[in-house]
Amino acid sequence: MAVLILLGWLAVGREVFRGNRRMRRLATLAAPAPAVWPRVSVVFAARNEAATIGAAVPTMLALDYPDLEVIAVNDRSEDDTGAILKRLAAADPRLKVVHVTELPAGWLGKNHALADGGEAATGEWILFTDADIHFRPDVLRRAVAHARAYSLDHLAAIPALQAGGTWLGICVAAFSLVFALFVRPWRVPDPTSRCHGGIGAFNLVRTSTYRKLGGHVPLHLRPDDDLKLGKLMKSGGFSEIVHGARALSVAWYPTVGDLVRGLEKNAFAGTDYRWWLILAGLAGHAAGVFWPFAALFCTTGEVRWCYAAAVAVMLLLAADHQRFAGGRWWHGLFLPAGIAVLDYAIVRSTVLTLWRRGIIWRGTFYSLRELKENRL
């Protein structure tokens, strides 16, 4: 068993190591500038985001893109979100604010807000993002030039996830590696691969393709709408995911508890509500992540050395991946601790969803039956 685990980590390490180096970086994309820059609409949904939009939205308006509009959809906010957006819009006419006062039946709130923003967009391209993302000024020019040069219909970028403390950083590092292994973003550009993905922080889509495929309507009840937007766009064209470190950043969650609660709505959804896939993943983590460490204390001789080699490969891989993701590399050295927290979050999400027979998101209950019906 020790040999199999070591060989497994060597195979995983080889794929992730090579995959990361095959992916492009948003900060260094250097396609030739088009003769005429197409209009781009930046669209984001905001619900009770008063604590973040005041700092994030100015970075959107500071994008050095020649033909830009920013559409903020205020989704039934109960705090000062609307007032802050109104003040920002008064200072910059490129910012348009759409107010949502009621949520129609059969929609998740964020998805409905993004759909409204997408309908209001006048750009040839739409950048769907979040209300707390911070942009470097040149990233949109680089992204649009690259998408046009390579005839893409969808370009997503993975932001640097800022973590305020050591424990949160360790959890973010583990999430980043698990996400990479689940999505395998380096395979997304291959049209023969089934791998797909999108990133809520940065989903740049060609408007004509997006609307031809139905916009956000096919995603109306998907808690993992950003991932499935990538799947939708790849079904109608060409898609790519790039590293966004040093170009995009977000303070993802303030605490470990917030991260666990934040994953409640979509951790189970990411498996299309297949409980057996959750069990398989947990078994894989037990055998491949936790057991090699335990085996160091209860095995001897060549078997122990084999497990020690597997642990070394695992931790070096996690540290190297975290460096590519824009975080502190040494957070990856505590991978098992981060995986343990994520496993708890995933189990919690699954149990709560099955027990409640649905999810509660932003104060609204959605039944598991209707969620499962929205397959993509």
Stockholm file with secondary structure:
# STOCKHOLM 1.0

chainA/1-376         MAVLILLGWLAVGREVFRGNRRMRRLATLAAPAPAVWPRVSVVFAARNEAATIGAAVPTMLALDYPDLEVIAVNDRSEDDTGAILKRLAAADPRLKVVHVTELPAGWLGKNHALADGGEAATGEWILFTDADIHFRPDVLRRAVAHARAYSLDHLAAIPALQAGGTWLGICVAAFSLVFALFVRPWRVPDPTSRCHGGIGAFNLVRTSTYRKLGGHVPLHLRPDDDLKLGKLMKSGGFSEIVHGARALSVAWYPTVGDLVRGLEKNAFAGTDYRWWLILAGLAGHAAGVFWPFAALFCTTGEVRWCYAAAVAVMLLLAADHQRFAGGRWWHGLFLPAGIAVLDYAIVRSTVLTLWRRGIIWRGTFYSLRELKENRL
#=GR chainA/1-376 SS CHHHHHHHHHHHHHHHHHHHHHSCBGGGCCCCCCSSCCCEEEEEEESSCTTTHHHHHHHHHTCCCSSEEEEEEEESCCSSHHHHHHHHHHHCTTEEEEEECCCCTTCCHHHHHHHHHHHHCCSSEEEEEETTCEECTTHHHHHHHHHHHTTCSEEEEECEEECSSHHHHHHHHHHHHHHHHHHCGGGTTCTTCCCCCCCTTCEEEEHHHHHHTTTTGGGTTCTTHHHHHHHHHHHTSCEEEEECTTTEEEECCSSHHHHHHHTTTTTTGGGTSCHHHHHHHHHHHIIIIIHHHHHHHHCCHHHHHHHHHHHHHHHHHHHHHHHHHTSCGGGGGGHHHHHHHHHHHHHHHHHHHHHHTEEEETTEEEEHHHHHHCCC
#=GC SS_cons         CHHHHHHHHHHHHHHHHHHHHHSCBGGGCCCCCCSSCCCEEEEEEESSCTTTHHHHHHHHHTCCCSSEEEEEEEESCCSSHHHHHHHHHHHCTTEEEEEECCCCTTCCHHHHHHHHHHHHCCSSEEEEEETTCEECTTHHHHHHHHHHHTTCSEEEEECEEECSSHHHHHHHHHHHHHHHHHHCGGGTTCTTCCCCCCCTTCEEEEHHHHHHTTTTGGGTTCTTHHHHHHHHHHHTSCEEEEECTTTEEEECCSSHHHHHHHTTTTTTGGGTSCHHHHHHHHHHHIIIIIHHHHHHHHCCHHHHHHHHHHHHHHHHHHHHHHHHHTSCGGGGGGHHHHHHHHHHHHHHHHHHHHHHTEEEETTEEEEHHHHHHCCC
//
